[in-house]
Amino acid sequence: MNWLLAVALLQTGLIDEGTLVVREDTLEIARESFRLHHGRLARGGSGWTLATTIRYDRARPVVVLAPILEISVDTLPATLQFDVADPRRPSRILGELGRGRFTVRHVARASERAREFPTGQRPVVLDDSVFALYLVAAWRAPEGGSLTGIVPRSLRRDTLEVRDLGVTATTLNQDPATLRHITVSGGPNSVVHVWLDTTGRLMKIEIPSRRTVVERLAGG
């Protein structure tokens, strides 16, 4: 078992909570609050629940995305409930892991659609506009290799590659920092840089292709 998962498994109850500030170039466009909890899952057994809410309110209309992802002890995405509060297209997205597939249902006011995605060996649930979800992809980094990225809101499946680049120097909120550097490559984003602290907490994400930097709020 890699060290990131070992650290996460040693903790029970609330593992981490914080706020991420999302900037495009230097302009703040959103804030995301997340909580990571270890305990019993809705389907039984133990695992992690990652609940996050991101609010895009610097333009109109205001859009709020709020996924709750349950992750089993083998780091597979067990269930997903994803509320999309968009006045133009409000919806709820439901996801559930089956044998070799992850089933996604989009439920809107006047319609419902479903799609099944082959999971591959190492599936992770991601979203182009929700950043705390990259923590689960980072858990896989010490082993390296390929991941299957399932993006339910876009009904997309990406082939990704995750790498652990070790501890490197970077900046955090304009201050010098030394953090573990992980990359998730592939898909429309090309490469996503993820930084964790020594206890495995998510500290920073950078997506150069989108000129986006996501940093943990100081003290959070």
C-alpha positions as CSV (number, residue, x, y, z in Angstrom):
1,M,0.0,0.0,0.0
2,N,1.4,3.5,-0.9
3,W,2.1,6.0,1.8
4,L,-0.8,8.3,0.9
5,L,-3.4,5.6,1.4
6,A,-1.7,4.4,4.5
7,V,-1.9,7.9,6.1
8,A,-5.6,8.2,5.1
9,L,-6.5,4.8,6.5
10,L,-4.9,5.5,9.9
11,Q,-7.5,8.3,10.5
12,T,-11.2,8.0,11.3
13,G,-13.9,10.7,11.4
14,L,-13.1,14.0,9.9
15,I,-9.8,13.8,8.1
16,D,-9.6,17.3,6.5
17,E,-11.6,20.3,5.6
18,G,-10.6,23.5,3.9
19,T,-11.3,26.2,1.4
20,L,-9.7,26.5,-2.0
21,V,-9.4,29.8,-3.9
22,V,-9.7,29.4,-7.7
23,R,-8.0,32.0,-9.9
24,E,-7.9,32.3,-13.7
25,D,-4.8,34.3,-14.5
26,T,-4.8,36.5,-11.3
27,L,-8.6,37.0,-11.1
28,E,-10.5,35.0,-8.4
29,I,-13.4,33.3,-10.1
30,A,-14.6,30.9,-7.4
31,R,-14.1,29.4,-3.9
32,E,-14.5,25.7,-3.1
33,S,-15.1,24.3,0.4
34,F,-14.5,20.6,1.0
35,R,-14.6,18.0,3.8
36,L,-13.0,14.6,3.8
37,H,-14.5,12.1,6.2
38,H,-13.6,8.4,6.9
39,G,-16.3,6.1,8.2
40,R,-19.2,3.9,7.1
41,L,-20.6,4.3,3.6
42,A,-24.2,4.3,2.6
43,R,-23.8,1.0,0.8
44,G,-22.1,-0.6,3.8
45,G,-18.5,-1.1,4.6
46,S,-16.0,1.6,5.4
47,G,-14.3,4.2,3.2
48,W,-14.1,7.9,2.6
49,T,-16.7,10.6,1.8
50,L,-15.5,13.7,0.0
51,A,-18.1,16.4,0.0
52,T,-17.3,19.7,-1.7
53,T,-19.1,22.8,-2.8
54,I,-17.8,25.3,-5.3
55,R,-19.5,28.6,-6.1
56,Y,-18.9,30.5,-9.3
57,D,-20.3,34.0,-8.4
58,R,-18.1,36.4,-10.2
59,A,-20.3,36.4,-13.2
60,R,-24.0,35.9,-13.8
61,P,-25.8,33.6,-13.5
62,V,-24.3,32.3,-10.3
63,V,-23.5,28.5,-10.5
64,V,-23.0,26.2,-7.6
65,L,-21.6,22.7,-8.0
66,A,-21.9,20.3,-5.0
67,P,-20.8,16.7,-5.4
68,I,-20.7,14.1,-2.6
69,L,-18.4,11.2,-3.6
70,E,-18.2,8.0,-1.6
71,I,-14.9,6.1,-2.0
72,S,-14.4,2.5,-0.9
73,V,-11.3,1.3,1.0
74,D,-9.8,0.1,-2.3
75,T,-10.2,3.7,-3.5
76,L,-12.9,2.8,-6.0
77,P,-15.7,5.4,-6.5
78,A,-18.7,3.7,-4.8
79,T,-21.5,6.3,-5.2
80,L,-21.9,9.9,-6.3
81,Q,-24.6,12.5,-5.7
82,F,-23.8,15.7,-7.6
83,D,-26.2,18.7,-7.4
84,V,-25.8,21.3,-10.2
85,A,-27.5,24.6,-9.1
86,D,-27.5,26.4,-12.4
87,P,-30.7,28.5,-13.1
88,R,-30.4,27.7,-16.8
89,R,-30.1,23.9,-16.3
90,P,-30.6,22.7,-12.7
91,S,-30.0,19.0,-12.3
92,R,-28.9,16.2,-10.1
93,I,-26.3,13.6,-11.2
94,L,-26.3,10.2,-9.6
95,G,-23.5,7.7,-10.0
96,E,-23.0,4.1,-8.8
97,L,-20.3,1.5,-9.2
98,G,-21.2,-1.8,-10.7
99,R,-19.2,-4.8,-11.9
100,G,-16.7,-3.3,-14.4
101,R,-18.8,-0.2,-15.0
102,F,-19.9,3.1,-13.4
103,T,-23.5,4.1,-14.2
104,V,-24.3,7.8,-14.4
105,R,-27.8,9.2,-14.4
106,H,-28.6,12.9,-15.1
107,V,-32.0,13.9,-13.6
108,A,-33.4,17.3,-14.7
109,R,-36.8,18.9,-14.5
110,A,-38.2,17.5,-17.7
111,S,-35.8,14.7,-18.6
112,E,-33.6,11.9,-17.4
113,R,-30.7,10.1,-19.2
114,A,-28.3,7.4,-18.2
115,R,-25.0,6.1,-19.4
116,E,-22.6,3.4,-18.4
117,F,-18.8,3.8,-18.4
118,P,-16.3,0.9,-18.4
119,T,-14.2,1.6,-15.3
120,G,-10.9,0.0,-16.3
121,Q,-8.6,-1.1,-13.5
122,R,-8.2,2.2,-11.6
123,P,-11.2,4.6,-12.0
124,V,-11.5,8.0,-10.5
125,V,-14.4,10.5,-10.6
126,L,-13.4,14.0,-11.7
127,D,-14.9,17.2,-12.9
128,D,-13.4,20.1,-15.0
129,S,-14.7,22.7,-12.5
130,V,-14.5,20.9,-9.1
131,F,-10.9,20.7,-8.0
132,A,-10.9,18.8,-4.6
133,L,-11.8,15.6,-6.5
134,Y,-8.2,15.5,-7.8
135,L,-7.1,14.5,-4.2
136,V,-8.4,10.9,-4.9
137,A,-6.4,10.8,-8.2
138,A,-3.3,11.9,-6.2
139,W,-3.7,9.0,-3.8
140,R,-2.8,6.7,-6.8
141,A,0.4,8.6,-7.6
142,P,3.0,6.6,-5.6
143,E,2.1,3.6,-7.7
144,G,2.2,5.6,-11.0
145,G,0.6,4.4,-14.2
146,S,-2.7,4.9,-15.9
147,L,-6.1,5.9,-14.5
148,T,-9.6,6.0,-16.0
149,G,-11.1,9.4,-15.4
150,I,-14.9,9.4,-15.4
151,V,-16.3,12.9,-15.7
152,P,-20.1,12.5,-15.0
153,R,-21.2,16.0,-15.6
154,S,-19.7,16.0,-19.1
155,L,-20.6,12.3,-19.7
156,R,-16.9,11.7,-20.6
157,R,-14.3,9.1,-20.0
158,D,-10.6,10.0,-20.2
159,T,-7.4,7.9,-20.2
160,L,-5.0,9.5,-17.7
161,E,-1.5,9.0,-16.4
162,V,-0.5,9.8,-12.8
163,R,3.1,10.4,-11.7
164,D,4.6,11.2,-8.3
165,L,7.5,13.7,-8.8
166,G,8.5,13.8,-5.2
167,V,9.0,16.8,-2.9
168,T,9.7,20.0,-4.9
169,A,9.8,23.7,-4.3
170,T,6.8,25.8,-5.3
171,T,4.8,28.7,-4.0
172,L,1.6,28.8,-2.0
173,N,-0.4,32.0,-1.6
174,Q,2.8,33.8,-3.0
175,D,5.0,32.3,-0.2
176,P,7.8,29.8,-0.8
177,A,6.6,26.2,0.0
178,T,8.0,22.7,-0.3
179,L,5.3,20.2,-1.2
180,R,4.8,16.8,-2.9
181,H,4.3,17.3,-6.6
182,I,1.9,15.0,-8.5
183,T,0.9,15.2,-12.2
184,V,-2.3,13.9,-13.8
185,S,-1.9,14.0,-17.6
186,G,-4.3,13.4,-20.4
187,G,-7.8,14.5,-21.4
188,P,-8.8,18.1,-22.4
189,N,-6.7,19.6,-19.5
190,S,-3.5,18.1,-20.9
191,V,-1.7,18.1,-17.5
192,V,-2.9,18.9,-14.0
193,H,-0.3,19.6,-11.3
194,V,-1.4,18.7,-7.8
195,W,0.6,19.5,-4.6
196,L,0.1,17.8,-1.2
197,D,1.7,18.5,2.2
198,T,3.5,15.9,4.2
199,T,0.2,14.6,5.8
200,G,-1.4,14.2,2.4
201,R,-3.6,17.3,2.6
202,L,-4.5,19.0,-0.7
203,M,-2.7,22.4,-0.9
204,K,-2.6,23.5,-4.5
205,I,-3.7,22.6,-8.1
206,E,-2.4,24.2,-11.3
207,I,-3.8,23.7,-14.8
208,P,-1.5,25.6,-17.2
209,S,-3.7,25.0,-20.3
210,R,-6.5,26.9,-18.6
211,R,-4.3,29.5,-16.8
212,T,-5.9,28.2,-13.6
213,V,-4.4,28.1,-10.1
214,V,-6.2,26.7,-7.1
215,E,-4.7,27.3,-3.7
216,R,-5.7,26.4,-0.2
217,L,-6.7,29.4,1.8
218,A,-4.1,30.3,4.4
219,G,-5.1,28.7,7.8
220,G,-7.6,26.4,6.2
